[in-house]
């Protein structure tokens, strides 16, 4: 287990195929899922992603060609069109969602949909929880990555599953989208021009990496600088210096932030108590946990739970 695994745990696609029925030129789809992230995979042809003008990217169109995958950060609607100037057309784009029910305008597709000149596979990701939101904070409005490395073989398998129309096909397609999301994020994080979270590159370090993995594998353990240094097989001084250089904060400060993110998600579960959450994130009692949580989050665990419950009601 590592920070990347933790960020994507529980993040699942709700996929759909948009083909001949809606992608006959001139075409433009407006995705209105309100999803935290949307994955766009052209299986035939190509298109342009036009993000909202206030989405941090100035509404600049991004080309997505065959052999590329795009991730669009939400929740604002965006347009996928055959032309970067589609926004200037007199007719508005067709509003679509990545749910199961598309009323014949998209949906799970079939052999006929694959016959179109342009075919788009898309998956909506509704990210709920403090832990996966840490991923959204480091993503730009639009990421476009070529899938010629780990992701390349998935494209053929997508088409095989779509054409076969076997039982359970939608579940298979959604899990393939999840796999493609992981591949695409790793590919983007590894790019020299990307700005991944500091811990991502620290994972490959011989000193900081083992300590990071240990904290994520067992956040409930009573970690100290000494025990974390033992995981990395270095001195406390070496770990503290190297970890801070790469991650931007000392090991125990990182551990506290990580535990509080986990705790924030655990507190949304109705069956948990503050005492049980405290133990699951490495605190011996509710008092010490509550003090740390309030210092990091600005409110007590009980107040946080009430606030989140009221928002979700």
N, C-alpha and C positions, 0 to 999 in steps of 0.2 A: 504494500500500500504506500502511495506517495501523494503529495498535494494535488497532482493532476487527476489521479483516480478519485480523490475525495470531491473535487469540484464537479465532476461529471456523474457521480453516483446519483441515481434517481432521475437524471435528465433523460427523457424519452421522447421520441419523435411521434408526431401525428401526421402521417404522410399522405400525399395525393399525387396523381399523375394528371397533367394537363397536356392534351394532345390535339388531334385533328379537330375535335369539336369546338375548341375555343382559340386555337392558335393558327387560324387562317388569316394571312396578311390582308389588310393591316390589323395587327392585334396589340392589345395592351391589357395586362392583368394587374389589378390593384389588390394586394394582399392585406386583408383586414382582420386577420386572426388576433391582433394585439399580442402576438407572441414575443417573447424575450429575444429569441433568435429564430431565423428562418434559413434553412439550408436549400439552395437552389442548384440543381444538377441537370444541365441540358443533356438529354439522351439522343436528340437529333437537333441539328441546327445550332443557333446561337441567339442571344438576346442582349438587352441592356437593362441593368438595374438602375432605377432612378429613385434615390432616397429622398425623403422629405427635405425641403430647403432648410429647416431648422434642426436637422439631425446631427449637426456637427461636421457635416461634409459639404455644406453649401448646396445640396441637391445635385452635385456633380454626377453625371451618368457613368456607370462602370460597365464595360463590355464583358460578357461571360460567354466564352466560346466552347465548342465541343472539346472535351478533355479538360475542362476547368470546373471548379466547384466554388460557389460563393456562399458566404455567411453574411446575413444582414441582421444587424442589431436592432431590436425593437425598443418599445412596443409600437411605435408610430407606423402607420401603413406605408407601404412603398409600392412602386410600380415595376413590373417586369414587362418589357415591350420589345417590338421588333425594330424600333428606331429610337435613338436618343432624344429626338424631338417630339416624341409622342405626346408630351404634356401640352403641346400647342395645338393639337388636333381639336376640331369642333366637338367630336363625340367623346364623352368621358370613358375611361377604362372600365372593363368589366370587374366588378368586385367579386373576389373569390376567397375561399378559406381552405385550409388543408385538412378539414374534417372528413368524416366518412360520407356525409350526405352532401352531394353536390348537385343533385337534381339534373343529372345528365351533362353537367358542365364541368367536367373534370373528374374528381373522385378517384377511385382506385384504378380506373383505366381498363384496358383490354387490348386485344389484338388490333382492333380498329384504330385505337388511339396511337399506336406505334407506327401506323402508316403515314402519319402526318410529316410534313417537311420539318416542322419544329415540334419536339416533344420535351416537356419539362417535368422532372421529378422534383417535388418540393416537400420539405418536412418542417413543421412548426414545432418549436420548443418553448413550452411555457415553464419558465424557471421560477420555482417557488422555494424560498429558503435563503438564509443568509450565506450559507457555504457556497452554493453555485453562483450566487450574485457576485462573488469575488471574481469570477471569470468575466462577467459582463463589464466590470469596471475597467478591464484592460483591453477590451476589444474596440477597434475603430468602428465607425458606422457600417462599412462594407469591407469584407475580406474576400479577395479572389485568388485562388491557388490552383495551379496545375495539378492534376491527379496522376501524374506519370510515375509516382513512386509506390508507396504502400497502397494507395487508393485505386490505382489503375485497374486491377482485376475485378473490382466490384462492379464496374460499368456493364461488363458482359453479363454478370450474374443478375443484375437488375433486369435486363431485357429478357433473360431466360425465365425469371420468375413472373414477369408481366405477361409473357406470351403463354405460359403454361396454364394459368388460371386454376391452380390446384388449391385444395382446402388449406386455409391458414396462410394464404399468400400475403395478406395485408400485414400480418404480424411479422412475417419474414422481411417484407419490404421496410417496415419501420425499424427493425433491428439492423438491417443493412445501412439505413440512413444514420443510425446511431454510430455504427462503425465508421462510416464515411466522415461524420462530424469529428470524431477523435483523430482520424488521419489528417483531416484538413487543418485542425487546430495545431497539431504537432508540426505539420509542414510550415504553417505560418509562423509559429513561435521560433522555429529554427532559422528563419530568414534573417540575414544581417540587418535589414532595414526595419524589422519589427521591434516592438517594445514590449516583450513579454514580462510577466511579473518576475521580480528578482529571484524568487525561489526556483523558477523553472530552470534557469541556467546553473543555479547552485546545486541542483540535483545531481549533476554530472561531476561535481567536485569530490575529491577523495576525503575531504575533511567535513565540509558542510553537508554533503549528500547523505551520509549515514545518519547524522543527527536529525536531519529533516524527516527521513523515512521513519526513524524510531518514534518521533513525536506524533506522526500521523498514524502509525500502526497501533500505538498504545497511548492515546492521550490521557488515559486514566492512571497511568503509572506515576509515582511520585518522583518525577524527573528532577535532577539537580544538574548543575554544570558538570559535576564530577561524573555522574552516570552517563550523561550525553557524550562527554569526552571519551569515556570508555567504549561507547558504541563506535566512535570514529577512530579509536586506538591512537589518540593523541593526548597531549596535556590540556588542561583547562584553559591555559593562556592561549595556546595555539587555536583551539576551537573557538574561543570567544573572539579572537582577532579575525580569523578567516571567515567565520560565519557573519560577523558584522560587516566586513568588507563586501561580501557577496550579496547578502540579503538586505542590508541596510539597517538592521537592528540586532541587538544581542539575542542569543538563543532563547533565554527565558522570557524575554519580552515577546518574541515571536510566538513562543508556546502559549503565553497568556492570551494573545490575540486569537490564536487558533482555537483554544479552548472556549473562549467567549462566543466565537462564531458557531461552534458546535452547540454550545448551550442555548444560544438564541433559537436554533432550530428545534432542539429537544423541548424547549419550553412551549412550543406550539402544539405539542402532542397532549391531548386532554388527560391521558392516564398518568402522566409523569408528575412528580412532586419536585419542589425545589431541592429537597434533600437527595432524591434519587438522581437528579441532574447533576448535583454537586459531585456525587461519587463517580458518575460516568465521565466527568471531565477532570478527575484527578484531585478533588478537594475532599478532605476528611470530614468536613461538616458544612452545613448550609450557611453558617455565619461567615466563614472565610470566603466561600464562593460568592455570597451576596455582596460582600465588600468589594471583591475583585470585579464582579459584573457591573456594579454601579460605577466604579472608577473608569471602566472601559466604555460602557454603554450610556452612562449618564442617568441611569434609573435602576431601580431594584429589579430583580427577576420577576417579582409579583406584578409590579407596575408594567413591566415590558409585556408580560403575558396578557394582562388586561387590555393593553393598547393594541396588540396584534389581534386579539380576539374581536375587539370592537371594529377594527378595520375589515376583518374577514366576515363579519356578520352581515 
